[in-house]
Every structure is written in structure tokens, then in C-alpha cells.
Amino acid sequence: MIVENTKVDSILVKNFEGNEVDLLQAYANHNLLIIIYNNQCLGCTGRAIPLAYEFQKQFKNIQVIGIHSSFNAEEVTEKDIKSIFTIKELPFPILLDEGHKVYDKFQSEGTPQWLLIDAKGILVRSIFGSQGSAQNRLMYAIEQLEGDAGAA
């Protein structure tokens, strides 16, 4: 269990080739905005993924990463992930959470679950949802993190 304002030791996911990736090692010293989602979640694909893409463009000091969390035994492929996009290339890295281990580790309330982790590996905010109130809380948290980074 990881709660806000504590250090995250690792986030283990798999890439499309089935290789394990620790996001905190792969993106060391970067502010991360992670969206835990599922392709079957309409709020994820209709609102949250486009919002994540907008954040990727708007905030240059934030690395957006998608984690597709699987809740059944079905294998998810790169083709499955790309099927929700209108462009051929992924707009930001997307990795796989087989068996919803990352989802559980952060006690996600559902999908989408947003994790904002600073460059030191501290979980700054964990926010569930894609509706307006969740978007506003997320925007405020990112702006605050960006402001803190600029002041340091």
C-alpha cells in the first residue's frame, strides 16, 4: 500500500515484448503523471486518455505514462492498446499491468486512476476519475508540482 507523500520504491510493469520495466528506474529524476486505465473503460478512452495527451503537450516537465491494467486472464497486445487511438503511434508510453498488481499497489478506486510522482519518487497525488472535479484536482496538483520545481 502506498499513500500520498511517501516514496514509491518501484512500479513494475511489462512492455509489449513481455519484458519487465521499473518505471522509476526507466524515468529516474523525472516528474511522472501515470494514468492507470483499461481499454474497456469508456471514461478512460473517451476523457482520460485525451486529457493525458493534453497534459503531455502542456506540461513539458511532466512525463505522461499510461499503464493498461488487466482485470482478466486475457492477454492484451500492442494492437489492442493502439485500437483506441486515431493515430498510428502512441502519444506517450503505455505499458501493461498484468494481473492488476500496480492497480492494487496504489489502492486504485477504479479506472482511470492518476498518479503524480515527483522526480524524487514521492507520490504527490493519487486521483480517481475523469470527470470535471477530478480533472480540476489533477490540474491543480500538476501546477503546484511545476511551481515547486521552478522554485527549487
Phi, psi and omega in degrees: 000130179238128180248163181302149179068024173237157181284137177265126183282321180195158171226101185264120179226179177239147174274181184293342178273358179089007179275140179285138180230131172263109184301327181289333174279316182296328182238041180303141177066024175241145168285133183242135167246109183254131174248118174268121186215178175218139181302334182279352181273111183294325176295329178290306186283330183273328183238311190289314180297313176299323178295318178300319178297318177297318178297321179301320180285322187282320186250102185287340180267011180240130173262116177275136178223133175263139173236112177276115181265127181263133182248006176219181185279355181294135177282135178258131182254169175301321179298318177300313181298313183291343184296340181273353183259149177270351178253159184283324180264148178290139183285343177201163182299138175231130180235173189248136176249086181287134180073017178046040180291317179292316177308313180290320182303323181263012180047050181300143180275345183162194175241142000280146172242127182257135176238123176252115185239128182281175185296344178268359179087017179269131174287107183280313180212148172230118187230131178262139169115171180226359180285176185306316183294320177294319179298318180295316179296321179293313179301315179298316181296319179294314180298321178295317178297316178297320178295319178296321180293323179289331181280341184282000000 
